[in-house]
Amino acid sequence: MRVGVLTGGGDCPGLNAVIRAVTKSLIQLGRCEVLGIADGFEGLMGKAPRARPLAWDQVSGILHMGGTILGTSNSANPLRDTATLAQVQRNVGALGLDMVVVIGGDGTMSLAHGLKQIGLACVGVPKTIDNDIALCERSFGFDTAVATATEALHRVESTASSHHRVMIVETMGRHAGWLALEAGIAGAADIILLPEIDYDIDAIVRRCRERERERRQRYTIICIGEGAKARGGTLTVRERVEDSPDPVRLGGVAHVLRQQLQPHLKSEVRATVLGYVQRGGDPTPFDRVLATRFGHHAAQLVLGGRLDRMVTLQGGRIDSVDIAQVANTQRKVPPDHELLVMARDIGVCLGISGALHGARQPGQRVAL
């Protein structure tokens, strides 16, 4: 059996751990031949395929490494048109691939699902620092990104305290606020703003003014996801990329919020956009283990002939779901999630006006 492996979408800590586990498991358990496809789906879209054999020694020593040894692309679209799809089919045939293990986010899973029309069977492995893949409670890369964002929040707190400033830290998270939520809680943010909850600028101003009047801590830390927006406002678009499965790139909402807040506060307001630093670096031990579990299970799906499925984590157990259930869907923070309720109960402002922006009173109904 000849199996291809590719990494699609943005880079993410833990990708190499998956490549290692998939390759070693397929060689050890099934004596398969494994090919690493270069630069995601781009490696299948050119006039000639770009791939190389992955032997046992070639994937040894990469468990701890960030990024991906295969390269990746978040703009390659094999479903772009019939000519591109036909070229992909020819390249798959030229490589003699029986199937492909596709490692990526919801966009990559959507593309993998679409390749069924040319008869290419895929097994998916969920990857995203946003933790927004449907039917998967935690994806690898997320824990590392939370750790990075949490450290950033901790570091800006010292300058916020010294200068009595309002410090805004922007995390990634286009449509789902898991990263901002968990990093904000871990980093003791006073205000956490998510894409799922349009914020009321008046509620944020009130909280900042309350902090200004405190004797011990005259500063405010705000953690905001890049997809957050004011009530009645629009998303902050950094750039648009033509001919891409993900044409809209967000970023800069922290600066927008700074401009909204500064006229209403005595404190100086500063903004920091973490950007791609959240994707880089070595994966945490948790992500190394989770990525290895995912890769091993993906190999078992291949060897068991259970194709067109994506590995998932549900109830703490590794399982799989039909890729069709994941394609073009996202996992967002639900309004009644326990972390939101907990954050509010310990006094974190969620950007909501009225009494709901702070801790609820005993017996008060939970509503966000």
N, C-alpha and C positions, 0 to 999 in steps of 0.2 A: 504494500500500500504506500502511495506517495502522498504526503500531506503538506500543504502550504501553511505558513504562519505569517500573519501580517499585523501591524499595529496602525490603527487609523485615528484620525482626529488629533487633538492636542496631546503633547507629551505629558507624562504623569509618572510620579514615583511608583515603582513596582512593576512596570512593564517588563523589564528584563527578568524579574523573578518569574513572571508568567511564561515567558519564552523558554526559560530554563526548565521549568516544571513540565510544560507541554512536550518539549523535545526529549527530555530524559525519560519521561513516562512512555512516550510512543516507541522509543528505541528499546527500552527495557522490557515493556510488556507486550509490544506487538511487532518488534523488529521492523518498524516502519522506516521509510526514508523521509526525512523532513527537509523541506526547502523554506528558507527565510526570504520572503518577498520584500523588496526594497521600497521604502517610502510609501507605505500603505497601499491604497488601490492604484497609485501612480505606477507601481511596478508591474501592473497588469494592463495598463492602458496605452503604452507606447507601441511603436512598430515592432519592437522585440521585447519580450518580457525581461525583467530585471530581478533575478533571484539567485540564491546561492545555497549550497547544501549546508545544513546545520548538523554537525557531528557532536558527539558527547563532549569532547574536549573544548569545542568552540563555545559551548554555553556554560562551561564551568567557570567559576570565579566572577560571575556577573550578578549574583543574587542581590548584592548590596548597592549596585550601581543605579543612579537615577537615569532618566531618559530611556531611550530604546536603541539597541545596537542595530536594529533594522532600519531605522529612520521612519518618519511618519509624515502625513500630510493631512491638513484639515480643509483642503480645497478640492481634492481629487473627487470627481463624481463619475463613476463608471456607468451610471444610468443617464448620463447627460443627453445622449441621442442614440439613435439606432446604429450609427457608424461606430461610435465608441464602444457600445455594447458588443457589437460583432467582433471588434478587435480584442476585447477582453476574452471573448469565447475562443478566439484563435490562440491567444497566448496561454490560456488554461490548457488547451489541447496540446500546444507545443511543449509545455512543461510536464504534461502527463499527470496532472493533479487529479486525485480522486475526490478531494475535498479541501477546504481551507478553514483553519482556525482564525477567526477574526476577533481581535482585541480592540475594543473601543467603546464609545459612548452611545447615546440613543441615535445619533445621526449615523454612525457607523453601522449600528444594528439595522437601521432602516435600509441602508445600501445593501447589506448582506442579504436581507430578506428579498430585496428586488432582484438579486442575482439568480434566484430560483428560476426565472424565466429563461435562462440559458442553460439550465440544468446543473448549475454549480451548487453543491451542497456545502453548507457552512455550519460551524459550531461557534457560538459567540461567547466571549468573556467580557463582562462589564468593567469598564474603566472610566472613572471621572472623579475629579477633585470636588465636583459640585454635589456628588452623592444623589443625583436626580434621576437615576435609571429606574424605570418602573419595575415593580415586583422584585426589587432587590433592596434589602434594608440597609446594606452598607457595601460600598464598592471600594476596592483598594485605591490608594492615592489620597483618599479623603482624610484619613487619620494624619498623614504627613502634612497636608495642607492646613489642617486645623492647628497642628503644632506650630507651624511656621507663622500663621496669623496670630496665634495666641502670644507667641514671643514678641511679635511686633507691637501688639497692644500693651504688653508689659513694658517694653522699652519706651514707648511714647509717654507712658504714665509719669516717668521721672521728669521729663521736660514740661509736661502739663502741670505737675505739682510745683515745680520750681518757678514757673512763670504765671501760674494761675490761669491757664489757657483752656480753651475747648479744643480738644484734639479729635479729629475725624479720621478714622482708618477705613479705607475701602477694600473689601475683599472681592474675589470673583464670585460668580453665582448669577447667571443671567435671569433665570426664571424661578429658581429654587433657592431658598435662603438657608439651607442646612449649614453651609460653611460659616456664614456670618453669625448664625444662631449659636452654634457650638463654640466657635472661637470667642464670640462675645461673652458667653457665659464663663468660659474658662479664663478669659482675660479680664474679668470683672468690669466689663463695660457698663456704664450708667445708662446708655441708650443703645438699643439694638434695632436696626431698621432692615426690613426684609422685602423682597420683591412681592411676596404674597399679601402684604399689608401696606396699602398706600398711606404714607405718613401725613400727619397734620402738623404743619410748621409751628402753629401756636402751642401745641403740646410740647414740642421739643424746646421752644423758647422758654416755656414755664419751667421745665426741668432744669435747664441751664441756669436760669435766674435763681432757682432754689439752691443750686450748687454754689453760685457766686456768693450767696449770703451765709453759707456754712463757715464756721470758725476753723474747723480742722482740715477740711478738704475743699478748697476753693478752686476746683477744676472739674472738668467733665470729659469723659472718654466716650466717644460714639463709634460704634462698629456698624458699618452699612454695606449691604450687598450691592454689587454693581447694577443689579436690575431693579433696585428700589426707586420709587418716584413719589412725588408729592401728590396728594389727592387732587384729581383733576389735571395733573401734569402728564408729561410724556417721558419715555425712556431717554437716557442720555447716550446717544450713539457716538462712538469714537470714530468709526469709519464703516464704509460699505464696500464689500468685495464682490465684484461681479463674477458670475459663473461659478458659484460655490454653494455647496449644500447649506452653509452657514454664512449667508451674505452680510448679516448685520453684526458688527462687533461693538460691544458696549464698553463703557469706561469713562470715569470723570464725574460721576454723580457726587463724589465727596466734595469736589470744588463747587458744584452747583449748590449743595447744601451749605457750604461755607458762606457763599454770597448771600444766601437767604437768611442766614443766622446773624451775620456780623452787624447789620444795622440795628439789631434789637438787643445787643448785649454789650456790657462793659468789657468783658473778657476778650482777649484776642483769640480769633478762631483760625486754626491751621488744619490743613488737609493732607493726608498721605494716601497715595494709591499704591497698593502692594503689587498689583499686576502680576507679571510672569514669575516673580520670585516665589510665588506660591506653588508653581509647578516644578521647580527645580530641587536639586539636592537628593541625598540618599533617602530611601523610604524608611519609615520607622519600623521597629521590629514587628508591630502589629500588621502593618501593610505587607511586610515580607512574608509573613506566615499566611495571611489571607490570599495574597497573589499566588503563592505556591499551592494552596488548597484549590483555588480556582483553576490553575493550570493543570493540576493533576486530574481534576474532575472532567475538564474539557477533553483530555486524552481518553478518559474512560468512556465518554460519550462517543468519541470517534471510533474507538475499538468495539463498542457495543452496537454500532450502527444507528445510534440515536441522533440523527442529524437534524439540521434546521432548528436547533435548540440553543438557548443561552444559559450558561451557568449562573446560578443565583444564590444568595444567602437569605434564608427566610427562617425566622424563629431560631436563629443561631446555627442552623444546619445548612450544609451545602446541598443544593438541589438544582433543578433545571426547569425552564419554561420554554414554550414555543416562542421563537424569535418574533413571530407575527404579533404576539401580545405586547411586545416591547417596542416595536417599530413605531416611530412618530408619536410616542407618548413620553411623559415626564412625571417624575415623582416629586411633588411639591410638599412644603410644610403645611399640614392641615391646620385649620384655625383652632382646633381643640387639642392640639398635640401637648403632651405632658411637659415638654421643655418650655413651650410658650407660657403655659399656666404657671410653671415653677418660676420662670424668669419674672413674670409679673408679680407673683406673690412675695418675691424677695426684693421688690422695689425697682426692678428694671423698667425703664420707659420703653414702650414699643412703638412710640410715635402716634398713639391713639389719643384723641381729644377726650376731655371729661375725666371721670373717675377711673376709667379703664386704663389710663396711662400709667398708673402706679399700682401699689398693692391693693387687693380687694379686701373688703371688710369681712369679718367672720360671718359666714352664712350667705355672703353675696354670691349670686349666680355667676358661674363661669361663662364668659362670653367675650369674644375678641372681634 
